[in-house]
Amino acid sequence: MENPQFYLTAPSPCPYLKGKEERKIFTHLVGDHAAALNDILTQGGFRRSQNIAYRPACEACKACVSVRVCVNEFQWTKSLRRQWKKGHDLIGTEFPPGPSSEQYDLFQEYLGTRHKGGGMTEMSVVDYAMMVEDTHVETVVIEYRRRGVDSFLTGTGSGPLLATALTDRLSDGLSMVYSFFNPHHHWIALGTFMILDHIVRAQHLGLPYVYLGYWVEGSPKMAYKQRFQPQEHLGPQGWERSIK
């Protein structure tokens, strides 16, 4: 495998901590070795966006911490088990990484409600399509719908699209690249359900981890990730079990 070339972005406002600036180091994931490189970089704290792998490279701040859930020891709290049971009539169906107008409409509804004013709200249909299909690694789109009358035959849900996850399969786990859901469905915490579903999928596949991206202490947007225990955080000495 050829050594990848890394680049550093210019400083920009941090989306998680007010008054901070962020910089990222990144490289391209292309060619025959893209999947193997994505494995190595994800295990080293990188995240994937299209055919780019990146991680924070902020000089004055180390708040962004890579998090992965240890699925074989996962602790089903009463609250999490309750959410899982509420989703008994939801079915997540895997598809090749292809966009749809229904996905895009749900994506825009989610951003407009949960992340109003964020940078992704300006993404066009073409931008969204590139986010989903511009990949050189093993990626799936998982669409979540309610169980229908024919689901026992088809194995798929029916009705409106409720949630979507863009997920990479790695040698040691599943990496949730990006997920979004209908923000007006309050009968179940769809974001929580999708993470639980990925934990169960990883268990069935014999994969030890689910990668959740970055946790930022002090950022309310990231607090939910601490619910999924046990988990490991990537520090100066490598991956270490976190103490909740």
Number of C-alpha atoms within 10 A of each C-alpha: 8 6 6 12 8 11 12 14 13 10 13 11 12 13 14 19 15 9 8 14 17 19 17 17 16 21 18 19 22 17 9 11 13 18 21 14 20 27 19 14 17 19 20 15 24 23 24 24 17 18 18 17 21 21 23 21 17 17 9 9 11 12 16 20 18 23 25 29 25 23 24 15 12 17 14 14 11 9 9 17 14 12 17 20 12 15 19 10 11 22 20 22 15 17 13 13 19 16 18 11 11 11 21 17 13 20 21 23 19 20 20 15 12 15 14 13 11 11 10 15 15 11 14 12 16 10 11 19 19 16 20 23 18 17 20 17 23 14 25 19 22 21 21 24 20 19 19 17 10 11 13 10 8 10 12 19 22 16 10 12 17 21 24 25 23 23 22 24 19 22 15 16 26 24 24 21 19 17 18 21 25 23 18 10 10 8 9 14 17 25 18 16 20 23 20 21 16 23 25 17 16 22 19 9 12 13 20 18 25 27 28 20 22 21 22 18 16 11 14 11 14 15 12 11 19 15 15 22 20 18 25 20 19 19 13 7 6 11 17 13 15 13 9 9
